[in-house]
Amino acid sequence: MTSASRVVSVLAKVLGGLLALVVLAYLGFNGASLVQAHQKRDVLADLVTAELEKALPPAADRQQDVVAAAAREPDERWIEQHCEFDTDDAGWIVQSYREVCTIRGVAAWRVESADEARDLLAVEGRAGLAHDGCEPIGFVDEAAVTFVDAATADGEPWCTRTLSAPGSARGLVGDRAPLEAGRWLLVIDERPLVDEPIGCVHWSVIFCDNPFGDDHAFGEAPGS
């Protein structure tokens, strides 16, 4: 083997060793990020559990106030926890993820028309423009009141989509019942629980991946 060949061979081994170290460091960094994410999910779940304990009783009271103010009992009512992953972005690149959870009281009455919906419950504020099967009517306290006409929507009405989104919500009180086709007076009282940064993992060089995957930190429901 000539001296030049020996030099090339040594350089190849050195570069190969450096590349192996980079790959190991890369895997180790992201492996550590996943371990930290698992620990963060546990800590965040404990926080959500504590927040639910405080938030559920007033949510039930607010829903009962709405029901008592209506002309008749709702056809569907429940209280749920809703979670979704939001992002902090720089331009079009995700920098980190956040776990955002709310507590949501839902009450719905079957109606024949928007006029019947308006007569069922006295609201405050101004009505909004109807869009994609949903017509905002106003508010009761901070709860949004909407007339829903599924027949006018292109698919599912926009204001009911998060009620049936798989994996994003769980029931706390009553039975969750994604609204069937028809017309409804819909009241949604939604209040924040947590909005916490959870970071990211970099399995690709540029892009930031969700360290929680598809698993939300729902915590423990009160009374479970």
C-alpha positions in Angstrom: 0.0 0.0 0.0 1.4 3.4 -1.0 1.7 6.2 1.5 -1.1 8.1 -0.3 -3.4 5.0 0.1 -2.4 4.8 3.8 -3.3 8.5 4.3 -6.7 8.0 2.5 -7.4 4.9 4.6 -6.6 6.7 7.9 -8.7 9.7 6.9 -11.6 7.5 6.0 -11.4 5.8 9.4 -11.1 9.1 11.2 -14.1 10.5 9.3 -16.1 7.3 9.9 -15.3 7.5 13.6 -16.4 11.1 13.8 -19.6 10.3 11.9 -20.3 7.5 14.4 -19.7 9.8 17.3 -22.1 12.4 15.8 -24.8 9.8 15.2 -24.3 8.4 18.8 -24.5 11.9 20.2 -27.6 12.7 18.1 -29.3 9.5 19.3 -28.3 10.1 22.9 -29.5 13.7 22.8 -33.0 12.7 21.5 -33.1 9.6 23.7 -32.5 11.9 26.7 -35.2 14.3 25.3 -37.7 11.4 25.3 -36.9 10.5 28.8 -37.4 14.1 29.9 -40.6 14.2 27.9 -41.9 11.2 29.8 -41.1 12.8 33.1 -42.6 16.1 31.9 -45.8 14.3 31.0 -46.0 12.8 34.5 -45.4 16.2 36.2 -47.9 17.9 33.8 -50.5 15.2 34.4 -50.3 15.9 38.2 -50.7 19.6 37.5 -53.8 18.9 35.3 -55.2 16.7 38.0 -54.9 19.5 40.6 -56.4 22.0 38.2 -59.4 19.7 37.4 -60.1 19.4 41.1 -60.5 23.2 41.4 -62.2 23.8 38.0 -64.9 21.1 37.9 -67.2 22.3 40.7 -67.6 25.9 39.3 -68.0 24.5 35.8 -70.9 22.3 37.0 -72.4 25.3 38.8 -72.1 27.5 35.6 -73.7 24.8 33.5 -76.6 24.4 36.0 -77.2 28.2 35.9 -77.5 28.0 32.1 -79.8 25.1 32.2 -82.0 26.7 34.9 -82.3 29.9 32.7 -83.5 27.9 29.6 -87.2 27.3 28.8 -86.7 23.5 29.1 -84.2 20.9 30.0 -81.4 20.3 27.4 -81.5 17.2 25.2 -77.7 16.7 25.8 -75.4 18.0 28.5 -72.0 17.1 29.7 -68.7 18.5 31.0 -65.5 17.4 29.3 -61.8 18.1 29.3 -60.3 19.1 26.0 -56.6 19.0 25.2 -54.6 19.9 22.1 -51.0 20.5 21.1 -50.2 24.0 20.1 -46.8 25.3 18.8 -44.4 28.2 19.2 -43.2 29.0 15.7 -40.4 31.0 14.0 -41.7 31.7 10.6 -42.9 28.4 9.2 -40.6 26.3 11.5 -41.9 24.9 14.8 -39.6 25.8 17.7 -41.4 23.9 20.5 -44.8 22.4 21.4 -47.3 23.3 24.2 -49.9 21.2 25.9 -53.1 23.3 26.1 -56.1 21.9 28.1 -59.5 23.4 28.9 -62.6 22.4 30.8 -65.7 22.6 28.7 -69.4 22.5 29.7 -71.7 21.6 26.8 -75.5 21.9 26.7 -77.6 21.4 23.6 -81.3 21.6 22.8 -83.0 20.2 19.7 -84.9 23.0 17.9 -86.8 23.5 14.7 -85.5 26.9 13.8 -83.2 29.7 14.8 -86.2 31.6 16.2 -87.0 28.7 18.5 -83.4 28.7 19.6 -83.4 32.4 20.4 -86.6 31.9 22.4 -85.2 29.1 24.5 -82.5 31.2 26.2 -81.9 34.9 26.9 -78.4 35.9 25.7 -76.2 39.0 25.8 -74.1 40.5 23.1 -74.6 40.6 19.3 -75.3 37.8 16.9 -72.6 36.9 14.5 -72.6 35.9 10.8 -73.7 32.3 10.0 -70.9 30.2 8.7 -70.5 26.5 7.8 -73.7 25.5 9.7 -73.1 27.7 12.8 -74.7 31.0 13.7 -73.3 32.7 16.8 -76.2 34.1 18.8 -74.5 35.7 21.8 -73.3 34.8 25.3 -74.6 33.7 28.7 -72.0 35.0 31.0 -68.9 33.8 29.1 -70.5 30.8 27.5 -70.9 31.0 23.7 -74.4 30.4 22.4 -74.8 29.1 18.8 -77.6 28.0 16.5 -76.4 24.9 14.7 -78.0 23.8 11.4 -76.1 20.7 10.2 -78.0 20.7 6.9 -76.3 23.9 5.8 -72.8 22.7 6.6 -70.4 21.2 4.2 -69.8 18.1 6.3 -69.8 18.6 10.0 -70.6 22.1 11.4 -67.4 23.9 12.4 -68.6 24.7 15.9 -69.1 21.0 16.7 -66.0 19.6 15.2 -63.8 19.6 18.4 -66.7 17.9 20.2 -66.1 14.8 18.1 -62.3 15.0 17.5 -60.9 11.6 18.4 -58.3 11.5 21.2 -58.7 15.2 22.1 -61.4 15.1 24.8 -62.8 12.9 27.6 -65.9 13.2 29.6 -65.9 14.3 33.2 -69.6 14.6 34.0 -72.4 13.1 31.9 -72.1 11.2 28.6 -70.3 12.9 25.7 -72.6 12.9 22.7 -71.3 14.3 19.4 -74.4 16.1 18.0 -76.4 14.2 15.4 -77.6 15.8 12.2 -80.4 18.4 12.8 -80.8 21.8 14.3 -79.6 22.7 17.8 -79.2 25.5 20.3 -75.6 24.9 21.5 -74.0 26.4 24.6 -70.3 25.9 25.2 -68.7 27.2 28.4 -64.9 26.7 28.0 -62.3 27.8 30.5 -58.5 27.3 30.6 -56.9 24.6 32.7 -53.2 24.5 31.6 -51.0 25.9 28.8 -47.5 24.5 29.4 -44.4 24.3 27.1 -43.3 20.7 26.5 -40.3 21.3 24.2 -39.5 19.0 21.2 -37.3 16.3 19.9 -35.2 16.6 16.7 -35.3 13.3 14.9 -34.8 15.4 11.7 -32.1 18.0 11.5 -34.4 20.9 11.0 -37.9 19.9 12.1 -39.1 19.8 15.7 -41.3 16.8 16.6 -43.8 16.6 19.4 -42.1 14.9 22.4 -45.5 13.6 23.7 -46.4 12.0 20.4 -50.3 11.7 20.4 -50.6 11.1 24.1 -52.0 14.0 26.1 -51.3 14.6 29.8 -54.9 14.3 30.8 -54.3 13.6 34.4 -56.8 12.0 36.7 -60.4 12.9 36.5 -62.0 14.0 39.9 -63.6 11.0 41.6 -62.0 8.4 39.3 
